[in-house]
Amino acid sequence: MKYRLLLFKRWIEDILMAPLILLGKVLAKRYPLKREYEIFFFFPFYHIGGAEKVHLNIAKAIGNKNCIIFFTRKSQNDLFYREFAASGCEMRDISKYTDNKWIYFVNIIFRGLIAAYINNQTKKPVVFNGQCNFGYKLSPWISKRIPQIELIHSLCSFSYIRIPFLPFISRTVMISTIRIQEHLDLYRSYGIPHRYDKKITFIMNGIELPLQRSESNSDKKEFTVLYVGRGTTEKRVHLIGEAASLLHETSPAIRFVFMGDVEAAMPERYRSHCVFLGNQSDAEEINRIYLGASALILVSDTEGFPMVVMEAMARGLAILSTAVGEVPLHIKDGVNGYLLNDFLNEKAVVTEAKNHILQLVENPQLLHSIAANNIDYAYHHFGMDRFAEEYSNLFSDVKKEYSIS
């Protein structure tokens, strides 16, 4: 079976790497950590992004001065760095050692070094891996008496990278029930034993809700459609640009605003109909941008349940989204916004989006109702109190299982 072959391949690689791992352990004795930590976090980046926002929220929810975060990949910007630091955790950016293909042997040495740091703690810590490649490669060298928790955001390359390391994972957190089923199907296709199914825990993401609930977000003179996110291929921002161009011919007062690193991904012929704000990190400014919009649009061909949907609902925006991932579980047509159901047909996505935007523009009472519904829904389902409690319970359960007081 594929699973056994991957385990065998990893075992051979471990044997070949053992001398460098041993060197790392020797260096750990010579350059020991100055103090003890109760949680070791491993995250790839501290730049702005949806996954990074989740990692940040986890660090804020369960991190403190007795925790340490290792960032293992070169970040594109430092927009979330201060917020990670505000969690109270100690910060270590080791990317210059672990994200350089020309000195890959140093990455392996660091696996031994950090594994020794973890294993040599007087009190057993907990290791948390936020979809981090280095964290997986490190996992075989961590003592079996120490629990390791992983977070998987979606069915992606990490869904396959992690397979040989499943024997070392104590708990797996997934943020979508749909993604859980997709991973279970993957397990069966690879011949992965059923005992790993029981290690999966569902914890939906949470957001910082606005301190003051707004009653509605629908009585603005100008109708603004907002996109928030990256300009990567699966986001298909060119479809939003096309819709903006078509609407401009009949309804030039409708604005299309883009928050995120998007402009380069937008075809030039559509750019004149779009407003690009770039990446934003100031919480007050982000809140202002959301509150200035009437609807959020997403046309991705794949998603889990994007945090931007939660943030937009909490501020009363109508949601226009392709019916992907967990989105249809929260968005009902005419209640919270509209689903773009024929999401593999790009022409249909553009046409449906355009028609629904016009429907909302022409029916202020409907927009008002959707705004009120979404604010109410967000405050009942998406708060950080629930998110923090579920992660706290997860860590408590794991500590009890591993007899960590």
Stockholm file with secondary structure:
# STOCKHOLM 1.0

chainA/1-405         MKYRLLLFKRWIEDILMAPLILLGKVLAKRYPLKREYEIFFFFPFYHIGGAEKVHLNIAKAIGNKNCIIFFTRKSQNDLFYREFAASGCEMRDISKYTDNKWIYFVNIIFRGLIAAYINNQTKKPVVFNGQCNFGYKLSPWISKRIPQIELIHSLCSFSYIRIPFLPFISRTVMISTIRIQEHLDLYRSYGIPHRYDKKITFIMNGIELPLQRSESNSDKKEFTVLYVGRGTTEKRVHLIGEAASLLHETSPAIRFVFMGDVEAAMPERYRSHCVFLGNQSDAEEINRIYLGASALILVSDTEGFPMVVMEAMARGLAILSTAVGEVPLHIKDGVNGYLLNDFLNEKAVVTEAKNHILQLVENPQLLHSIAANNIDYAYHHFGMDRFAEEYSNLFSDVKKEYSIS
#=GR chainA/1-405 SS CHHHHHHHHHHHHHHHHHHHHHHHHHHHHHSCCSSCCSEEEEESCCSSSHHHHHHHHHHHHHCCTTEEEEECSCCSCCTTHHHHHTTTCEEEECHHHHSCGGGHHHHHHHHHHHHHHHHTCSSCCEEEEESCHHHHHHGGGSCTTSCEEEEECSSSHHHHHTGGGGGGCSEEEESCHHHHHHHHHHHHHHTCCGGGGGGEEECCCCBCCCSSCCSCSCCCSSCEEEEESCCCGGGCHHHHHHHHHHHHHHCTTCEEEEEBSCGGGSCHHHHTTCEEEECCCCHHHHHHHHHTCSEEEECCSCCSCCHHHHHHHHTTCEEEEESCTTHHHHCCBTTTEEEECCTTCHHHHHHHHHHHHHHHHHCHHHHHHHHHHHHHHHHHHCBHHHHHHHHHHHHHHHHHHTTCC
#=GC SS_cons         CHHHHHHHHHHHHHHHHHHHHHHHHHHHHHSCCSSCCSEEEEESCCSSSHHHHHHHHHHHHHCCTTEEEEECSCCSCCTTHHHHHTTTCEEEECHHHHSCGGGHHHHHHHHHHHHHHHHTCSSCCEEEEESCHHHHHHGGGSCTTSCEEEEECSSSHHHHHTGGGGGGCSEEEESCHHHHHHHHHHHHHHTCCGGGGGGEEECCCCBCCCSSCCSCSCCCSSCEEEEESCCCGGGCHHHHHHHHHHHHHHCTTCEEEEEBSCGGGSCHHHHTTCEEEECCCCHHHHHHHHHTCSEEEECCSCCSCCHHHHHHHHTTCEEEEESCTTHHHHCCBTTTEEEECCTTCHHHHHHHHHHHHHHHHHCHHHHHHHHHHHHHHHHHHCBHHHHHHHHHHHHHHHHHHTTCC
//
